[in-house]
């Protein structure tokens, strides 16, 4: 959620997600590898988190610019928003 708050702050100042990067504390996480996907001319965003290290086996998560989220506990490689269950 901190990653989405950071992205929304970026967009509120630039009217686009284009150029957004995660804060350093998330880029260097010992528990997750994060990826940022920007689309639709900078108007859409998906942030994915793939578990590593001690978190391996816990399942991949994702959240988009609308706050829609997913988790796939059976896979550390990814989940699909709107198909896989949302985390609580």
PyMOL Python script that loads the backbone (N, CA, C, O; Angstrom):
from pymol import cmd

cmd.read_pdbstr("""\
ATOM      1  N   UNK A   1       0.815  -1.195   0.000  1.00  0.00           N
ATOM      2  CA  UNK A   1       0.000   0.000   0.000  1.00  0.00           C
ATOM      3  C   UNK A   1       0.860   1.261   0.000  1.00  0.00           C
ATOM      4  O   UNK A   1       0.485   2.269  -0.599  1.00  0.00           O
ATOM      5  N   UNK A   2       2.007   1.207   0.668  1.00  0.00           N
ATOM      6  CA  UNK A   2       2.902   2.361   0.674  1.00  0.00           C
ATOM      7  C   UNK A   2       3.355   2.682  -0.747  1.00  0.00           C
ATOM      8  O   UNK A   2       3.537   3.846  -1.105  1.00  0.00           O
ATOM      9  N   UNK A   3       3.533   1.633  -1.552  1.00  0.00           N
ATOM     10  CA  UNK A   3       3.968   1.857  -2.931  1.00  0.00           C
ATOM     11  C   UNK A   3       2.897   2.585  -3.733  1.00  0.00           C
ATOM     12  O   UNK A   3       3.224   3.450  -4.547  1.00  0.00           O
ATOM     13  N   UNK A   4       1.631   2.256  -3.522  1.00  0.00           N
ATOM     14  CA  UNK A   4       0.555   2.920  -4.241  1.00  0.00           C
ATOM     15  C   UNK A   4       0.407   4.358  -3.770  1.00  0.00           C
ATOM     16  O   UNK A   4       0.143   5.243  -4.584  1.00  0.00           O
ATOM     17  N   UNK A   5       0.569   4.611  -2.491  1.00  0.00           N
ATOM     18  CA  UNK A   5       0.500   5.984  -1.976  1.00  0.00           C
ATOM     19  C   UNK A   5       1.599   6.837  -2.603  1.00  0.00           C
ATOM     20  O   UNK A   5       1.367   7.993  -2.957  1.00  0.00           O
ATOM     21  N   UNK A   6       2.773   6.276  -2.738  1.00  0.00           N
ATOM     22  CA  UNK A   6       3.880   6.988  -3.369  1.00  0.00           C
ATOM     23  C   UNK A   6       3.572   7.275  -4.839  1.00  0.00           C
ATOM     24  O   UNK A   6       3.876   8.358  -5.338  1.00  0.00           O
ATOM     25  N   UNK A   7       2.973   6.310  -5.528  1.00  0.00           N
ATOM     26  CA  UNK A   7       2.607   6.489  -6.936  1.00  0.00           C
ATOM     27  C   UNK A   7       1.537   7.565  -7.093  1.00  0.00           C
ATOM     28  O   UNK A   7       1.605   8.376  -8.017  1.00  0.00           O
ATOM     29  N   UNK A   8       0.570   7.578  -6.215  1.00  0.00           N
ATOM     30  CA  UNK A   8      -0.494   8.583  -6.300  1.00  0.00           C
ATOM     31  C   UNK A   8       0.045   9.986  -6.022  1.00  0.00           C
ATOM     32  O   UNK A   8      -0.406  10.960  -6.625  1.00  0.00           O
ATOM     33  N   UNK A   9       0.998  10.085  -5.119  1.00  0.00           N
ATOM     34  CA  UNK A   9       1.628  11.375  -4.859  1.00  0.00           C
ATOM     35  C   UNK A   9       2.348  11.857  -6.125  1.00  0.00           C
ATOM     36  O   UNK A   9       2.248  13.028  -6.490  1.00  0.00           O
ATOM     37  N   UNK A  10       3.068  10.958  -6.786  1.00  0.00           N
ATOM     38  CA  UNK A  10       3.759  11.270  -8.041  1.00  0.00           C
ATOM     39  C   UNK A  10       2.759  11.769  -9.082  1.00  0.00           C
ATOM     40  O   UNK A  10       2.966  12.812  -9.702  1.00  0.00           O
ATOM     41  N   UNK A  11       1.684  11.023  -9.267  1.00  0.00           N
ATOM     42  CA  UNK A  11       0.689  11.368 -10.298  1.00  0.00           C
ATOM     43  C   UNK A  11      -0.004  12.694  -9.994  1.00  0.00           C
ATOM     44  O   UNK A  11      -0.313  13.455 -10.910  1.00  0.00           O
ATOM     45  N   UNK A  12      -0.247  12.971  -8.729  1.00  0.00           N
ATOM     46  CA  UNK A  12      -0.934  14.223  -8.382  1.00  0.00           C
ATOM     47  C   UNK A  12      -0.091  15.454  -8.730  1.00  0.00           C
ATOM     48  O   UNK A  12      -0.629  16.540  -8.947  1.00  0.00           O
ATOM     49  N   UNK A  13       1.211  15.279  -8.780  1.00  0.00           N
ATOM     50  CA  UNK A  13       2.100  16.396  -9.119  1.00  0.00           C
ATOM     51  C   UNK A  13       2.406  16.484 -10.614  1.00  0.00           C
ATOM     52  O   UNK A  13       2.764  17.552 -11.111  1.00  0.00           O
ATOM     53  N   UNK A  14       2.266  15.352 -11.342  1.00  0.00           N
ATOM     54  CA  UNK A  14       2.668  15.309 -12.745  1.00  0.00           C
ATOM     55  C   UNK A  14       1.536  14.920 -13.699  1.00  0.00           C
ATOM     56  O   UNK A  14       1.718  14.942 -14.916  1.00  0.00           O
ATOM     57  N   UNK A  15       0.381  14.569 -13.156  1.00  0.00           N
ATOM     58  CA  UNK A  15      -0.787  14.169 -13.942  1.00  0.00           C
ATOM     59  C   UNK A  15      -0.531  12.926 -14.792  1.00  0.00           C
ATOM     60  O   UNK A  15      -1.215  12.695 -15.788  1.00  0.00           O
ATOM     61  N   UNK A  16       0.462  12.128 -14.390  1.00  0.00           N
ATOM     62  CA  UNK A  16       0.817  10.913 -15.111  1.00  0.00           C
ATOM     63  C   UNK A  16       1.684  10.048 -14.200  1.00  0.00           C
ATOM     64  O   UNK A  16       2.386  10.553 -13.324  1.00  0.00           O
ATOM     65  N   UNK A  17       1.620   8.731 -14.422  1.00  0.00           N
ATOM     66  CA  UNK A  17       2.510   7.817 -13.707  1.00  0.00           C
ATOM     67  C   UNK A  17       3.851   7.664 -14.436  1.00  0.00           C
ATOM     68  O   UNK A  17       4.782   7.062 -13.902  1.00  0.00           O
ATOM     69  N   UNK A  18       3.947   8.203 -15.645  1.00  0.00           N
ATOM     70  CA  UNK A  18       5.167   8.078 -16.427  1.00  0.00           C
ATOM     71  C   UNK A  18       6.361   8.590 -15.631  1.00  0.00           C
ATOM     72  O   UNK A  18       6.338   9.696 -15.091  1.00  0.00           O
ATOM     73  N   UNK A  19       7.403   7.769 -15.567  1.00  0.00           N
ATOM     74  CA  UNK A  19       8.614   8.134 -14.842  1.00  0.00           C
ATOM     75  C   UNK A  19       8.621   7.739 -13.381  1.00  0.00           C
ATOM     76  O   UNK A  19       9.634   7.897 -12.700  1.00  0.00           O
ATOM     77  N   UNK A  20       7.496   7.222 -12.884  1.00  0.00           N
ATOM     78  CA  UNK A  20       7.424   6.836 -11.476  1.00  0.00           C
ATOM     79  C   UNK A  20       8.355   5.669 -11.187  1.00  0.00           C
ATOM     80  O   UNK A  20       8.405   4.701 -11.946  1.00  0.00           O
ATOM     81  N   UNK A  21       9.092   5.766 -10.087  1.00  0.00           N
ATOM     82  CA  UNK A  21       9.888   4.656  -9.575  1.00  0.00           C
ATOM     83  C   UNK A  21       9.566   4.487  -8.100  1.00  0.00           C
ATOM     84  O   UNK A  21       9.177   5.441  -7.426  1.00  0.00           O
ATOM     85  N   UNK A  22       9.725   3.310  -7.621  1.00  0.00           N
ATOM     86  CA  UNK A  22       9.444   3.023  -6.218  1.00  0.00           C
ATOM     87  C   UNK A  22      10.488   3.681  -5.320  1.00  0.00           C
ATOM     88  O   UNK A  22      11.631   3.875  -5.733  1.00  0.00           O
ATOM     89  N   UNK A  23      10.096   4.024  -4.093  1.00  0.00           N
ATOM     90  CA  UNK A  23      11.065   4.546  -3.137  1.00  0.00           C
ATOM     91  C   UNK A  23      12.191   3.528  -2.893  1.00  0.00           C
ATOM     92  O   UNK A  23      11.989   2.322  -3.041  1.00  0.00           O
ATOM     93  N   UNK A  24      13.353   4.019  -2.524  1.00  0.00           N
ATOM     94  CA  UNK A  24      14.535   3.166  -2.343  1.00  0.00           C
ATOM     95  C   UNK A  24      14.306   2.029  -1.352  1.00  0.00           C
ATOM     96  O   UNK A  24      14.806   0.922  -1.552  1.00  0.00           O
ATOM     97  N   UNK A  25      13.548   2.295  -0.278  1.00  0.00           N
ATOM     98  CA  UNK A  25      13.327   1.238   0.710  1.00  0.00           C
ATOM     99  C   UNK A  25      12.545   0.059   0.125  1.00  0.00           C
ATOM    100  O   UNK A  25      12.694  -1.068   0.598  1.00  0.00           O
ATOM    101  N   UNK A  26      11.731   0.294  -0.876  1.00  0.00           N
ATOM    102  CA  UNK A  26      11.008  -0.802  -1.528  1.00  0.00           C
ATOM    103  C   UNK A  26      11.864  -1.446  -2.616  1.00  0.00           C
ATOM    104  O   UNK A  26      11.804  -2.660  -2.811  1.00  0.00           O
ATOM    105  N   UNK A  27      12.653  -0.649  -3.321  1.00  0.00           N
ATOM    106  CA  UNK A  27      13.522  -1.197  -4.362  1.00  0.00           C
ATOM    107  C   UNK A  27      14.541  -2.158  -3.770  1.00  0.00           C
ATOM    108  O   UNK A  27      14.968  -3.100  -4.438  1.00  0.00           O
ATOM    109  N   UNK A  28      14.928  -1.931  -2.539  1.00  0.00           N
ATOM    110  CA  UNK A  28      15.960  -2.747  -1.893  1.00  0.00           C
ATOM    111  C   UNK A  28      15.391  -3.698  -0.846  1.00  0.00           C
ATOM    112  O   UNK A  28      16.096  -4.084   0.086  1.00  0.00           O
ATOM    113  N   UNK A  29      14.140  -4.074  -0.989  1.00  0.00           N
ATOM    114  CA  UNK A  29      13.486  -4.948  -0.021  1.00  0.00           C
ATOM    115  C   UNK A  29      14.125  -6.339   0.009  1.00  0.00           C
ATOM    116  O   UNK A  29      14.374  -6.925  -1.044  1.00  0.00           O
ATOM    117  N   UNK A  30      14.390  -6.871   1.202  1.00  0.00           N
ATOM    118  CA  UNK A  30      14.920  -8.233   1.295  1.00  0.00           C
ATOM    119  C   UNK A  30      13.826  -9.303   1.177  1.00  0.00           C
ATOM    120  O   UNK A  30      14.122 -10.498   1.164  1.00  0.00           O
ATOM    121  N   UNK A  31      12.574  -8.871   1.092  1.00  0.00           N
ATOM    122  CA  UNK A  31      11.457  -9.822   1.087  1.00  0.00           C
ATOM    123  C   UNK A  31      10.690  -9.894  -0.220  1.00  0.00           C
ATOM    124  O   UNK A  31      10.059 -10.911  -0.508  1.00  0.00           O
ATOM    125  N   UNK A  32      10.731  -8.833  -1.019  1.00  0.00           N
ATOM    126  CA  UNK A  32       9.974  -8.789  -2.271  1.00  0.00           C
ATOM    127  C   UNK A  32      10.783  -8.132  -3.375  1.00  0.00           C
ATOM    128  O   UNK A  32      11.583  -7.229  -3.130  1.00  0.00           O
ATOM    129  N   UNK A  33      10.560  -8.604  -4.596  1.00  0.00           N
ATOM    130  CA  UNK A  33      11.018  -7.909  -5.789  1.00  0.00           C
ATOM    131  C   UNK A  33       9.804  -7.202  -6.356  1.00  0.00           C
ATOM    132  O   UNK A  33       8.798  -7.841  -6.665  1.00  0.00           O
ATOM    133  N   UNK A  34       9.889  -5.901  -6.493  1.00  0.00           N
ATOM    134  CA  UNK A  34       8.775  -5.099  -6.988  1.00  0.00           C
ATOM    135  C   UNK A  34       8.987  -4.744  -8.449  1.00  0.00           C
ATOM    136  O   UNK A  34      10.116  -4.545  -8.899  1.00  0.00           O
ATOM    137  N   UNK A  35       7.877  -4.668  -9.185  1.00  0.00           N
ATOM    138  CA  UNK A  35       7.901  -4.213 -10.566  1.00  0.00           C
ATOM    139  C   UNK A  35       6.782  -3.201 -10.762  1.00  0.00           C
ATOM    140  O   UNK A  35       5.693  -3.342 -10.206  1.00  0.00           O
ATOM    141  N   UNK A  36       7.068  -2.188 -11.556  1.00  0.00           N
ATOM    142  CA  UNK A  36       6.086  -1.150 -11.867  1.00  0.00           C
ATOM    143  C   UNK A  36       5.796  -1.212 -13.359  1.00  0.00           C
ATOM    144  O   UNK A  36       6.714  -1.191 -14.179  1.00  0.00           O
ATOM    145  N   UNK A  37       4.509  -1.288 -13.708  1.00  0.00           N
ATOM    146  CA  UNK A  37       4.085  -1.262 -15.103  1.00  0.00           C
ATOM    147  C   UNK A  37       3.183  -0.054 -15.296  1.00  0.00           C
ATOM    148  O   UNK A  37       2.153   0.075 -14.634  1.00  0.00           O
ATOM    149  N   UNK A  38       3.574   0.824 -16.202  1.00  0.00           N
ATOM    150  CA  UNK A  38       2.792   2.008 -16.530  1.00  0.00           C
ATOM    151  C   UNK A  38       2.236   1.815 -17.931  1.00  0.00           C
ATOM    152  O   UNK A  38       2.955   1.384 -18.833  1.00  0.00           O
ATOM    153  N   UNK A  39       0.962   2.132 -18.118  1.00  0.00           N
ATOM    154  CA  UNK A  39       0.336   1.963 -19.425  1.00  0.00           C
ATOM    155  C   UNK A  39      -0.613   3.087 -19.759  1.00  0.00           C
ATOM    156  O   UNK A  39      -0.766   4.043 -18.999  1.00  0.00           O
ATOM    157  N   UNK A  40      -1.253   2.958 -20.916  1.00  0.00           N
ATOM    158  CA  UNK A  40      -2.286   3.880 -21.369  1.00  0.00           C
ATOM    159  C   UNK A  40      -1.830   5.341 -21.295  1.00  0.00           C
ATOM    160  O   UNK A  40      -2.519   6.195 -20.737  1.00  0.00           O
ATOM    161  N   UNK A  41      -0.665   5.603 -21.865  1.00  0.00           N
ATOM    162  CA  UNK A  41      -0.162   6.972 -21.881  1.00  0.00           C
ATOM    163  C   UNK A  41       0.144   7.526 -20.501  1.00  0.00           C
ATOM    164  O   UNK A  41       0.039   8.731 -20.275  1.00  0.00           O
ATOM    165  N   UNK A  42       0.519   6.658 -19.583  1.00  0.00           N
ATOM    166  CA  UNK A  42       0.864   7.093 -18.226  1.00  0.00           C
ATOM    167  C   UNK A  42      -0.314   7.193 -17.277  1.00  0.00           C
ATOM    168  O   UNK A  42      -0.167   7.698 -16.164  1.00  0.00           O
ATOM    169  N   UNK A  43      -1.486   6.718 -17.699  1.00  0.00           N
ATOM    170  CA  UNK A  43      -2.682   6.869 -16.882  1.00  0.00           C
ATOM    171  C   UNK A  43      -3.056   5.635 -16.075  1.00  0.00           C
ATOM    172  O   UNK A  43      -3.929   5.708 -15.210  1.00  0.00           O
ATOM    173  N   UNK A  44      -2.410   4.502 -16.342  1.00  0.00           N
ATOM    174  CA  UNK A  44      -2.673   3.296 -15.557  1.00  0.00           C
ATOM    175  C   UNK A  44      -1.369   2.785 -14.954  1.00  0.00           C
ATOM    176  O   UNK A  44      -0.279   3.040 -15.467  1.00  0.00           O
ATOM    177  N   UNK A  45      -1.516   2.063 -13.861  1.00  0.00           N
ATOM    178  CA  UNK A  45      -0.357   1.587 -13.122  1.00  0.00           C
ATOM    179  C   UNK A  45      -0.678   0.250 -12.473  1.00  0.00           C
ATOM    180  O   UNK A  45      -1.769   0.061 -11.935  1.00  0.00           O
ATOM    181  N   UNK A  46       0.270  -0.675 -12.524  1.00  0.00           N
ATOM    182  CA  UNK A  46       0.191  -1.925 -11.765  1.00  0.00           C
ATOM    183  C   UNK A  46       1.533  -2.113 -11.074  1.00  0.00           C
ATOM    184  O   UNK A  46       2.586  -2.035 -11.708  1.00  0.00           O
ATOM    185  N   UNK A  47       1.487  -2.358  -9.777  1.00  0.00           N
ATOM    186  CA  UNK A  47       2.682  -2.659  -9.004  1.00  0.00           C
ATOM    187  C   UNK A  47       2.570  -4.113  -8.563  1.00  0.00           C
ATOM    188  O   UNK A  47       1.590  -4.504  -7.929  1.00  0.00           O
ATOM    189  N   UNK A  48       3.577  -4.909  -8.902  1.00  0.00           N
ATOM    190  CA  UNK A  48       3.587  -6.307  -8.494  1.00  0.00           C
ATOM    191  C   UNK A  48       4.699  -6.542  -7.475  1.00  0.00           C
ATOM    192  O   UNK A  48       5.741  -5.886  -7.503  1.00  0.00           O
ATOM    193  N   UNK A  49       4.456  -7.477  -6.591  1.00  0.00           N
ATOM    194  CA  UNK A  49       5.434  -7.857  -5.572  1.00  0.00           C
ATOM    195  C   UNK A  49       5.596  -9.365  -5.607  1.00  0.00           C
ATOM    196  O   UNK A  49       4.648 -10.114  -5.371  1.00  0.00           O
ATOM    197  N   UNK A  50       6.812  -9.796  -5.906  1.00  0.00           N
ATOM    198  CA  UNK A  50       7.118 -11.222  -5.934  1.00  0.00           C
ATOM    199  C   UNK A  50       7.995 -11.540  -4.732  1.00  0.00           C
ATOM    200  O   UNK A  50       9.041 -10.918  -4.545  1.00  0.00           O
ATOM    201  N   UNK A  51       7.576 -12.508  -3.912  1.00  0.00           N
ATOM    202  CA  UNK A  51       8.317 -12.807  -2.692  1.00  0.00           C
ATOM    203  C   UNK A  51       9.679 -13.444  -2.964  1.00  0.00           C
ATOM    204  O   UNK A  51       9.839 -14.245  -3.885  1.00  0.00           O
ATOM    205  N   UNK A  52      10.643 -13.069  -2.144  1.00  0.00           N
ATOM    206  CA  UNK A  52      11.987 -13.648  -2.196  1.00  0.00           C
ATOM    207  C   UNK A  52      12.448 -13.924  -0.766  1.00  0.00           C
ATOM    208  O   UNK A  52      11.821 -13.478   0.194  1.00  0.00           O
ATOM    209  N   UNK A  53      13.527 -14.648  -0.639  1.00  0.00           N
ATOM    210  CA  UNK A  53      14.109 -14.899   0.679  1.00  0.00           C
ATOM    211  C   UNK A  53      13.116 -15.542   1.627  1.00  0.00           C
ATOM    212  O   UNK A  53      12.472 -16.537   1.292  1.00  0.00           O
ATOM    213  N   UNK A  54      12.998 -14.965   2.816  1.00  0.00           N
ATOM    214  CA  UNK A  54      12.126 -15.514   3.857  1.00  0.00           C
ATOM    215  C   UNK A  54      10.654 -15.530   3.451  1.00  0.00           C
ATOM    216  O   UNK A  54       9.872 -16.302   4.007  1.00  0.00           O
ATOM    217  N   UNK A  55      10.271 -14.704   2.506  1.00  0.00           N
ATOM    218  CA  UNK A  55       8.876 -14.632   2.066  1.00  0.00           C
ATOM    219  C   UNK A  55       8.547 -15.627   0.957  1.00  0.00           C
ATOM    220  O   UNK A  55       7.376 -15.804   0.622  1.00  0.00           O
ATOM    221  N   UNK A  56       9.550 -16.274   0.386  1.00  0.00           N
ATOM    222  CA  UNK A  56       9.313 -17.220  -0.710  1.00  0.00           C
ATOM    223  C   UNK A  56       8.252 -18.239  -0.312  1.00  0.00           C
ATOM    224  O   UNK A  56       8.226 -18.741   0.812  1.00  0.00           O
ATOM    225  N   UNK A  57       7.382 -18.524  -1.268  1.00  0.00           N
ATOM    226  CA  UNK A  57       6.308 -19.477  -1.024  1.00  0.00           C
ATOM    227  C   UNK A  57       5.044 -18.852  -0.471  1.00  0.00           C
ATOM    228  O   UNK A  57       4.053 -19.549  -0.255  1.00  0.00           O
ATOM    229  N   UNK A  58       5.063 -17.539  -0.238  1.00  0.00           N
ATOM    230  CA  UNK A  58       3.898 -16.847   0.330  1.00  0.00           C
ATOM    231  C   UNK A  58       2.941 -16.341  -0.745  1.00  0.00           C
ATOM    232  O   UNK A  58       1.804 -15.984  -0.433  1.00  0.00           O
ATOM    233  N   UNK A  59       3.372 -16.303  -1.993  1.00  0.00           N
ATOM    234  CA  UNK A  59       2.506 -15.878  -3.086  1.00  0.00           C
ATOM    235  C   UNK A  59       2.779 -14.459  -3.541  1.00  0.00           C
ATOM    236  O   UNK A  59       3.127 -13.583  -2.749  1.00  0.00           O
ATOM    237  N   UNK A  60       2.610 -14.255  -4.843  1.00  0.00           N
ATOM    238  CA  UNK A  60       2.801 -12.940  -5.452  1.00  0.00           C
ATOM    239  C   UNK A  60       1.559 -12.083  -5.259  1.00  0.00           C
ATOM    240  O   UNK A  60       0.445 -12.592  -5.142  1.00  0.00           O
ATOM    241  N   UNK A  61       1.774 -10.772  -5.228  1.00  0.00           N
ATOM    242  CA  UNK A  61       0.681  -9.814  -5.043  1.00  0.00           C
ATOM    243  C   UNK A  61       0.777  -8.717  -6.095  1.00  0.00           C
ATOM    244  O   UNK A  61       1.842  -8.479  -6.664  1.00  0.00           O
ATOM    245  N   UNK A  62      -0.342  -8.054  -6.345  1.00  0.00           N
ATOM    246  CA  UNK A  62      -0.357  -6.911  -7.254  1.00  0.00           C
ATOM    247  C   UNK A  62      -1.455  -5.949  -6.821  1.00  0.00           C
ATOM    248  O   UNK A  62      -2.441  -6.340  -6.195  1.00  0.00           O
ATOM    249  N   UNK A  63      -1.258  -4.679  -7.171  1.00  0.00           N
ATOM    250  CA  UNK A  63      -2.266  -3.645  -6.924  1.00  0.00           C
ATOM    251  C   UNK A  63      -2.212  -2.665  -8.087  1.00  0.00           C
ATOM    252  O   UNK A  63      -1.138  -2.379  -8.616  1.00  0.00           O
ATOM    253  N   UNK A  64      -3.369  -2.153  -8.480  1.00  0.00           N
ATOM    254  CA  UNK A  64      -3.382  -1.199  -9.592  1.00  0.00           C
ATOM    255  C   UNK A  64      -3.776   0.199  -9.120  1.00  0.00           C
ATOM    256  O   UNK A  64      -4.015   0.428  -7.934  1.00  0.00           O
ATOM    257  N   UNK A  65      -3.838   1.121 -10.069  1.00  0.00           N
ATOM    258  CA  UNK A  65      -4.130   2.522  -9.772  1.00  0.00           C
ATOM    259  C   UNK A  65      -5.528   2.736  -9.189  1.00  0.00           C
ATOM    260  O   UNK A  65      -5.793   3.784  -8.599  1.00  0.00           O
ATOM    261  N   UNK A  66      -6.400   1.786  -9.341  1.00  0.00           N
ATOM    262  CA  UNK A  66      -7.757   1.882  -8.772  1.00  0.00           C
ATOM    263  C   UNK A  66      -7.836   1.296  -7.361  1.00  0.00           C
ATOM    264  O   UNK A  66      -8.874   1.380  -6.704  1.00  0.00           O
ATOM    265  N   UNK A  67      -6.739   0.705  -6.903  1.00  0.00           N
ATOM    266  CA  UNK A  67      -6.740   0.053  -5.599  1.00  0.00           C
ATOM    267  C   UNK A  67      -7.198  -1.380  -5.650  1.00  0.00           C
ATOM    268  O   UNK A  67      -7.334  -2.025  -4.610  1.00  0.00           O
ATOM    269  N   UNK A  68      -7.441  -1.898  -6.854  1.00  0.00           N
ATOM    270  CA  UNK A  68      -7.812  -3.301  -7.008  1.00  0.00           C
ATOM    271  C   UNK A  68      -6.559  -4.147  -6.819  1.00  0.00           C
ATOM    272  O   UNK A  68      -5.494  -3.817  -7.342  1.00  0.00           O
ATOM    273  N   UNK A  69      -6.687  -5.220  -6.083  1.00  0.00           N
ATOM    274  CA  UNK A  69      -5.514  -6.017  -5.723  1.00  0.00           C
ATOM    275  C   UNK A  69      -5.776  -7.503  -5.921  1.00  0.00           C
ATOM    276  O   UNK A  69      -6.918  -7.944  -6.047  1.00  0.00           O
ATOM    277  N   UNK A  70      -4.681  -8.265  -5.943  1.00  0.00           N
ATOM    278  CA  UNK A  70      -4.791  -9.721  -6.002  1.00  0.00           C
ATOM    279  C   UNK A  70      -3.599 -10.341  -5.293  1.00  0.00           C
ATOM    280  O   UNK A  70      -2.562  -9.711  -5.087  1.00  0.00           O
ATOM    281  N   UNK A  71      -3.792 -11.602  -4.928  1.00  0.00           N
ATOM    282  CA  UNK A  71      -2.715 -12.428  -4.396  1.00  0.00           C
ATOM    283  C   UNK A  71      -2.928 -13.839  -4.921  1.00  0.00           C
ATOM    284  O   UNK A  71      -4.056 -14.326  -5.004  1.00  0.00           O
ATOM    285  N   UNK A  72      -1.841 -14.475  -5.267  1.00  0.00           N
ATOM    286  CA  UNK A  72      -1.927 -15.870  -5.713  1.00  0.00           C
ATOM    287  C   UNK A  72      -0.972 -16.668  -4.844  1.00  0.00           C
ATOM    288  O   UNK A  72       0.224 -16.757  -5.121  1.00  0.00           O
ATOM    289  N   UNK A  73      -1.526 -17.247  -3.786  1.00  0.00           N
ATOM    290  CA  UNK A  73      -0.711 -17.950  -2.800  1.00  0.00           C
ATOM    291  C   UNK A  73      -0.022 -19.178  -3.371  1.00  0.00           C
ATOM    292  O   UNK A  73       0.972 -19.644  -2.814  1.00  0.00           O
ATOM    293  N   UNK A  74      -0.536 -19.705  -4.472  1.00  0.00           N
ATOM    294  CA  UNK A  74       0.058 -20.902  -5.067  1.00  0.00           C
ATOM    295  C   UNK A  74       1.182 -20.570  -6.048  1.00  0.00           C
ATOM    296  O   UNK A  74       1.771 -21.472  -6.644  1.00  0.00           O
ATOM    297  N   UNK A  75       1.483 -19.271  -6.219  1.00  0.00           N
ATOM    298  CA  UNK A  75       2.514 -18.887  -7.178  1.00  0.00           C
ATOM    299  C   UNK A  75       3.284 -17.670  -6.688  1.00  0.00           C
ATOM    300  O   UNK A  75       2.687 -16.676  -6.273  1.00  0.00           O
ATOM    301  N   UNK A  76       4.590 -17.746  -6.736  1.00  0.00           N
ATOM    302  CA  UNK A  76       5.416 -16.594  -6.403  1.00  0.00           C
ATOM    303  C   UNK A  76       5.707 -15.731  -7.627  1.00  0.00           C
ATOM    304  O   UNK A  76       6.384 -14.710  -7.512  1.00  0.00           O
ATOM    305  N   UNK A  77       5.207 -16.125  -8.795  1.00  0.00           N
ATOM    306  CA  UNK A  77       5.570 -15.412 -10.019  1.00  0.00           C
ATOM    307  C   UNK A  77       4.559 -14.357 -10.457  1.00  0.00           C
ATOM    308  O   UNK A  77       4.900 -13.510 -11.284  1.00  0.00           O
ATOM    309  N   UNK A  78       3.346 -14.371  -9.945  1.00  0.00           N
ATOM    310  CA  UNK A  78       2.391 -13.333 -10.330  1.00  0.00           C
ATOM    311  C   UNK A  78       0.953 -13.711 -10.073  1.00  0.00           C
ATOM    312  O   UNK A  78       0.628 -14.874  -9.835  1.00  0.00           O
ATOM    313  N   UNK A  79       0.096 -12.705 -10.126  1.00  0.00           N
ATOM    314  CA  UNK A  79      -1.351 -12.913 -10.000  1.00  0.00           C
ATOM    315  C   UNK A  79      -2.040 -11.991 -11.000  1.00  0.00           C
ATOM    316  O   UNK A  79      -1.421 -11.092 -11.568  1.00  0.00           O
ATOM    317  N   UNK A  80      -3.328 -12.234 -11.200  1.00  0.00           N
ATOM    318  CA  UNK A  80      -4.098 -11.462 -12.174  1.00  0.00           C
ATOM    319  C   UNK A  80      -5.226 -10.736 -11.440  1.00  0.00           C
ATOM    320  O   UNK A  80      -6.106 -11.359 -10.846  1.00  0.00           O
ATOM    321  N   UNK A  81      -5.179  -9.411 -11.496  1.00  0.00           N
ATOM    322  CA  UNK A  81      -6.220  -8.590 -10.862  1.00  0.00           C
ATOM    323  C   UNK A  81      -7.549  -8.875 -11.547  1.00  0.00           C
ATOM    324  O   UNK A  81      -7.633  -8.858 -12.775  1.00  0.00           O
ATOM    325  N   UNK A  82      -8.578  -9.134 -10.765  1.00  0.00           N
ATOM    326  CA  UNK A  82      -9.898  -9.442 -11.292  1.00  0.00           C
ATOM    327  C   UNK A  82     -10.142 -10.923 -11.505  1.00  0.00           C
ATOM    328  O   UNK A  82     -11.282 -11.347 -11.693  1.00  0.00           O
ATOM    329  N   UNK A  83      -9.070 -11.720 -11.477  1.00  0.00           N
ATOM    330  CA  UNK A  83      -9.200 -13.169 -11.617  1.00  0.00           C
ATOM    331  C   UNK A  83      -8.824 -13.873 -10.320  1.00  0.00           C
ATOM    332  O   UNK A  83      -9.593 -14.676  -9.792  1.00  0.00           O
ATOM    333  N   UNK A  84      -7.641 -13.566  -9.818  1.00  0.00           N
ATOM    334  CA  UNK A  84      -7.193 -14.144  -8.548  1.00  0.00           C
ATOM    335  C   UNK A  84      -7.801 -13.353  -7.392  1.00  0.00           C
ATOM    336  O   UNK A  84      -8.137 -12.179  -7.552  1.00  0.00           O
ATOM    337  N   UNK A  85      -7.944 -13.985  -6.234  1.00  0.00           N
ATOM    338  CA  UNK A  85      -8.577 -13.296  -5.102  1.00  0.00           C
ATOM    339  C   UNK A  85      -7.782 -12.070  -4.643  1.00  0.00           C
ATOM    340  O   UNK A  85      -6.561 -12.012  -4.782  1.00  0.00           O
ATOM    341  N   UNK A  86      -8.500 -11.108  -4.101  1.00  0.00           N
ATOM    342  CA  UNK A  86      -7.871  -9.923  -3.509  1.00  0.00           C
ATOM    343  C   UNK A  86      -7.347 -10.274  -2.120  1.00  0.00           C
ATOM    344  O   UNK A  86      -7.900 -11.142  -1.444  1.00  0.00           O
ATOM    345  N   UNK A  87      -6.285  -9.602  -1.698  1.00  0.00           N
ATOM    346  CA  UNK A  87      -5.810  -9.826  -0.343  1.00  0.00           C
ATOM    347  C   UNK A  87      -6.665  -9.023   0.617  1.00  0.00           C
ATOM    348  O   UNK A  87      -7.322  -8.060   0.222  1.00  0.00           O
ATOM    349  N   UNK A  88      -6.656  -9.418   1.863  1.00  0.00           N
ATOM    350  CA  UNK A  88      -7.463  -8.721   2.879  1.00  0.00           C
ATOM    351  C   UNK A  88      -6.569  -8.079   3.882  1.00  0.00           C
ATOM    352  O   UNK A  88      -7.050  -7.443   4.820  1.00  0.00           O
TER     353      UNK A  88
END
""", "prot")
cmd.dss("prot")
cmd.show_as("cartoon", "prot")
cmd.util.cbc("prot")
cmd.orient("prot")
